[in-house]
Amino acid sequence: MIEARHLRVLRAVAATGSFSAAGRRLGCTQPAVSQQMKALEASVGTPLLVRGGREIRLTQAGEALVRHASGILAGLTAAEEEIAAIAGLRAGRVRLVSFPSGSSTLVPTALAALRAAHPGTRVSLEEAEPPRSVELLRAGDCDVALAFRYAGASGAEEWDDLVVRPLLADRLVALVPERHRLAGAGSLAIGDLAEEPWIAGCPRCRGQLVEVCRAAGFTPRIDFATDDYPAVVGLVGAGLGVAVLPQLAVESVRPRGARTVTLEPEVRREVVALTLPDLAQVPAVKATLRELSRAAGHRRAATDEED
């Protein structure tokens, strides 16, 4: 195997014409230069130098290797500089996948802070709900996945093979038309809405809704189902039914014609940032996780003040 240090010595020998002069250029001894040239010749399996008295000249193989050495060493230098830039966050790329309500609440704050601190780091954003987002992470199609899961939900996803950065507990709230009989209530039990028509959200949230209602002793009559949170809010605002949505989803939409009411007992989903163990120490990924944590912390603080 050809080593870069041997190529540097060979190029110095070719330029100076002697081991001693090459040693002076490189800051090493003449025997050290001779030893490295012997090691290089052994690795390529053919003589590279013709030693005649004080004069040293290149063989045909030596000339060919010197011709390529400059390009090889220049490429290595460029690679070292690029890696140093990535390690120092002067450059880098992060592929982020997030569920929609996370994209509109946590992600903007986090990415604005990341860009301000590390303008050379580029982040791409794609939207996907879990478990699809987690599948993309495991398949190597993204570097960080913003995901959620409901505590105690049947078939809860396992993340034991991933690095899990907890962000916040996102509370579910009831959403009712503004003229609904319970619109002014301080809180309500989900069973209070048992006879209402329902508008359901994304498949995972829809499944959680059915489980929570079943635990309360009823099966919700779902008249409409949509993955689009603004559509859910719009349908509720038009008086077509009630819904239960995560607080993040409600915050991302202006609920015209609808009112939010606290659910008792509380139901929460765990919002996390996920990455692979090998990616967790990549500087750009680490910085992205840090800013997502800070954005979640700001939101928690704001929520505590409101409460």
N, C-alpha and C positions, 0 to 999 in steps of 0.2 A: 504494500500500500504506500502510495506517495504521500509524504507529509509536507505541509506548507512550509515548515521551517527548513526542510531540505531544499525546497525550490528556491527559497530566499538566498540560501548559501550558494547554490549553483549559479544563480543569476549574478551574485557578487563575484564569484570566481571568473565567470565569463567576461564580466565588465572590467576586472582588474588584471586578469591574466596570471594570478598566483594565489596560493593559499594564504601566504602571509599578508598580502595586500587586502585580500577579501576579509581576513580576520580583523585587520585594523578598521575596515569600513563597518564591519558588523559588531565590533567591540568584543571579540573573542580571540582565542589563541589559534595559532597555525595548526597545532595537532587537533584541535576541536573541529576545525574546518575539514581537515583530512578525514577524520572519523565520520563526519556527517556525509561526506561525498561517498565514502565506501558503503555506508548504510543505504544511500539512495541508489547506488549501482546494484546493490544486492536486491533491493525491492523491485527494480525494473528488470533485472535479469540480464543486463548488457552493459558494457563499458560506456561511460559518458565522457571521460576525459582521457587524453593521451599525455602522459607525464614524460617530458624529455628535458632533463637537467632543470634549469630554472624556468623553462617555458612550459606552460600548460595550454593545450588547445582542446577544443571540443571534438568529439566524434560526431558522426552524422546523427546518431541518436541523441547526443548531447545538444546539438544545434536544434533539433526538433523540439526537445523538451524545453529549452530556453525560450523558443518562439512561443510556446504555449504558456510558459510560466507567468508572463506578465498579465495575460488575460485571466488566468486562474487566480493569481494573487489579488488582482483588482476586483474580481468577483467576490472573493472572500472578504476583502476590506469593505466592500459595499454591503455584503450580508451582515458583517459585524456591526456596521453603523446603523443599518435598519433595525437589527435586533436591539441595539442599545437605545434607539429611539422608542421602540415599542416598550421596552422595559422601563424607560424613563417617562412614559406616557406623553412623549412628544409625537407619537403616532400610535396607531392601533385601530382595531375594528371590533365592535361587539354587535352580534345579531340578537336582538331582543324580541321575544314573543310575549304578548300580554292579552288577557281577556279584555273586552271592550271597556267596561267601567274602570278597570285599572289604567287603561290607556288614557282615559280622559281625566283622571284624578291624580294618581301617584306618578305616572310616567312623565308628564310634562315638567313637573317641579324637579324631579330627579335628573332629567336630561339637560335642563337649563343649567343646573348647578354643575353637572359634569362638563358641559361645554365651556362654562366660565373658568373652571379650574384646569381643564385639559383640552384646549381647543383643537389639538391635533388628533384627538380620539373621535372616530366616526361611529355612530350608532344607527343601525337600521331597525325598523320596527315593523312587525307583522302581527296581526291579530288572530288569535285562536283561543277557544275555550279549552280548559282541561276536560278530558284527558288528552285531547289532540296536542295541546301545547307541550305536554310532558313527553309524548311520543316523538315530537320534533326534536326535543332536547336529546333524548336517548339515541336518536338516529343521527345525531351530529348536524342537524339542519339549523340549529340555533345555539347560542352560547349561554343565554339566561332566559328562563321562562318565569313569567309572573303567573301564579296559579292560585287556586283555592280548593278547599275541601271542607265538608261539613263534619263536625265532630259527631261520632257515633252513627253516621249514615251507613246504611247497608252497602256493602261493596266498596267501602272507603279505599281509596288508592294508597298503595304503599310506596314510600319514597326512600326506603332504607338505602338504596344504592346511590342516592343523590346527596349533594350538599344542600341543606335546607336553611334558608335565612328567614326566620319568622318576621313578619312585618306588622300585622295588626289583626285584631278580631273585628270582623265587619258584621254589625248587628243587622238583623232583618227587621223591617218595619212594614206595617200594613199601609196600603194606599187605597183610599176610598174617595168617591166623588165629593166635592165640597159641600153639597147639599144632603149628603148621606146622614142618616140618623146618628151615626157615631163619629161624624167628622170633628166634633168638638170634644171628644173624649180624651182624657189625659193618657189613657192606655186601654187596651182591650185584650181579651183572650181570643185566640184564633177561632175557638168554638163559637164566639159571638157572630162570626161571619158564615156559619155553616150553611145557611139557606141562600146565600148570595151566589150569583153567577160570577165566575172567576176568569181572570185573564192571566195566563201563565207565561213565564219567561223562558230562558234557555233550557235545553234538555236537563242539565244537571240541577238547575234551580227548580224546574218543574217536578223532577223526581223528589227533591227535598220537600217541596210543598205538599205533595201527596203523602209522604211519610209523616210529616208534622200533623196534617189533618187527620190521618188515620189514627195517630196516637191520641188525638183529641176526640175520637169517636165518630168521625164522619168522612165521607169521600167527597172531595170538591167537585162541583159541576163546572168543568172547564169549557167555557163557550169559545174562547179565543186563545191561541198560543202563538207566540212570536219570539224570535231571538233578539228582536230590536227593542231595547229598553224605552226609547222615546215613543215607540208605538204602544207599548204597554201603558205608559203614562197617559198618552193621548186617548186610548180607549177607556181608561178609568175616568179621565177628565170629561169624557163625553157621556158619562153615566151608564156605560155598558157593563160594568162589573167592578169587582174589587181585585186587589192583587197583594202579594207579599213580595217585596224586593229587598235586596241588600242596600244598606245605606249608601254605599259608594255609587250604586246605579242610580239612586234617586238624586244624589248630589250632582251627577253628570248631566241631568236633564232639568229644565225648568218646569215643575209640575203644574201647569196651568189647569185650573178646574178640578184639581185633586188636592187632597190633604193627606199628610202622613200622620200615623198614629203609632205610638210605641206598643210593641207586642209584649205581653206578659204571660207566661215566663219567657225570658229572653231566648232567642235562637240566634246563634252566631256562626259565621263561616271563618275559617282560618285562611288568611291571605299570606302567601309566602313568595319569596324569590328562590328559584331553584337553579342549580348548575351542576355540572359533572365534577367529580373530585379532581381530575387532572386540569380542569379549567379554573378552579377556584383560586389558584395562585397566580394566574395570568394578570398582570397589573391592570389592564383595561377592564377585565371582568370584575376584579376585586373592587375597583373604583366605582363601577356601575352598581354593584351590590351595596356598597357603602352609601351611595346617594339615594338609592331606593329606600334603604333603612332610615335615612334622615328625613326623606319626604314623608314616610309613614309616621315617623316621630312627630313631625310638625302637625300632621292631621290628628294624631291622638291628642296632642296638647290642645288643639283647637276644639276638639269634641269635648274634652274634659271641662274646658271653660264654659261651653254651651250648657253642659249638664249642671 
